[in-house]
């Protein structure tokens, strides 16, 4: 994760970047909640990856990828991972392009609800609370894909329109064939839930 943060902060030295991002976004991107949630995901992802040596390559997409930090960290985690970052925001995607500079993954400007998932066998969504319909989104993912989804119970936060109250509730919404991991982390203002499984 350190390498990803360095690439992101280096991108801010590009003159146009500071016109595309607010200090509030920088603060939020580097907040303890954001970073600890990503470190949690990376830790559990690596354990599952190591327990399944038959996995030769994971063509991965991080939807709602924002500024590209998680995708960059995934590309750095293991040479068998190629992780793209997808976001609907042009400014976020522009910065993500710089965050992902010189790594296998790319930043893609797209709505996750319209994305073609056929080229990916691993799909990650750490912001599913922002979706109006998580079930409709998850149905777009290919059968057999590794799926990693986070959500939270921060219902009072603006734009959190599909919060859940437990990882079990998130499991039921995703309706995966196999569950590899399901748990929660309690933060000061909300509890974050994560489910990892196979569709």
N, C-alpha and C positions, 0 to 999 in steps of 0.2 A: 504493500500500500504506500510505503514511503516513496518509492520510485514514481508512482502515479501522481502523488501530491506534488512532487518536484516538477514533473512535466506540466501539470496544470498551472502551478504558480509561475513557471517560466513562460508559459503562454501569455500571461498577463502583461509581460513586457512588450508584446506586440502592440503597437499604438492603437490599432483598430479595436483590439479586445476590450480595452478599458471603456470604449464607447458602447460596448454590447452587454456589459455586465454591471450590476450595481454592487455597492459594498455589502448590501444586505444578502445578495446571492452568494458572494464570496464567504461571508460569515456563515450562512446556512450550509454551504457545501463543505466547509471545514469544521462544522460543529461536532461536538462529541457524539451526539446521537447519530448523525450521518456516518461518521467514520467508524464508530463502534459497530453499527449495523452492517457495514461493508466488511469489516474485519471478521465478524461473526460468520457471514456468508462465505468468505474466502476460506476460513478455517474448516467449516463443515464440508464445503465443496472439495477441498483437497483430500480430506479423509475418505470421502466416497470415491474420489478419483483413484486413490491409492488402493482401495479395497477391490477395485474392478480393473485389473491390469489389462483386460481384454479390450478396453477402450483405447483405440489407436489415435483417434482425432475427434475433438468436439468442435464442430462448427457452431459457435455460440452467438446469440444475439441478446443484448441487454436492452429491453424496451423501456421507454421512459428514461433513457440513458443519461439525460441531462448534459453535464459538462464532460462526460467521458471518463471520469475517475475510475469507476468500477470496471469498465471494459479494459482500460489500460492495466489495471491491477491483474485482471484475469489473463491478459496476454503475457504478462510478466511471470505469472504463477507457474506455468508449465508450457513447454514448447509444443505440446499436443493440442493446446487450446488456441483457437483463432476467434477472437471476440469482437463483434461489431457493436457499435452504440447507435441506437435509433431514438430520435426525438422529434416531436412535432414543431419545436421552436427553432427558427432559423438562427437566432443569435446563439442559443445553446449549442446547436450543431456546429456552428462556425468555430466556437471555442473548443468543442470536442475534437474537431479535426486537428487542432494544434496539440491538444492533450494526447492524442493517439499518433502523433508524428513518429515515424520510424518504428512502427510496430505492425504486426500482421493485420490487425483489425482496422476497420474504417468507421467513420462517422456518417450516418445516413439520415437525411431529412425525410421523415415519413410519419404518418399516423399509424400507431401500432395496430389499430383496427383494420387498416387497409394493407398492411405489410404481407408480402409473400413469405410464408414461413417454410416453404418446401426445401430450402437450402440449409436449414438449421436442424441439428439434432440435439441442441440444448437451448432452452429459452429461459431467460431470467427477467423477472419483473419485481422490482423493489418498491414500486409505487402503485400497487393495485388499488389502494384506497382512493385514488383519483379517477378510477374508471366508473362509468355509469352502470356497466354490466360486466362483471368479472367472468361470469359463465360464458357469455357470448365470445369474449376475447379468448378464453382458454380453449374453446372448441375449434379455433383456427390453427392450433398447434398440431403438428404431425403425430400420429400414433407412434409410440416407441421412444419419443423424445424425453430427455431429462428435463424436468421442469423445476424451477426454483422461484418461489413467490414469497414476498414479504407484504405485510399489511400491519395496521395498528388500530388501537381503539381511541385515537384522538379525534373524536367526533366534533369537538368544538373548533377544530382547526379549519380555516377556510379551504375549500376545495377538497376536503376529505369527505367524499360523498358515498363511499362504499366500505366503511370501516367494519371490522369484525371484532368480536369479543373474546375469541380464543383461537388457538391454532387448529383445534378440532373443527370449529366452524369454517375456517379457511379450507381445511381438507375436504369437507363436504361440498363446498362450492366448486373446488377444482375437480373433484371426482376422478382422481388419478387411479390407475390400476395398481400401483405399488407405492407405498410411502417409505422412504428411506430415513427421513428425519422430520420431526415436528416438535417445536418448542417455542419458548418466549423469552424475551429479555425485558425487564422492567426499567424504564427510564423515568426521570422526574415528572414529565408531563404526559406520558403515555406508555403503554406496553406494546412492544413490537413483536409480531408473530412471524415465524418462518416455517414453510413447508417445502420439503424437497422430495421429489418422487418421479415416477415414470408414468407417462401417459399411456 
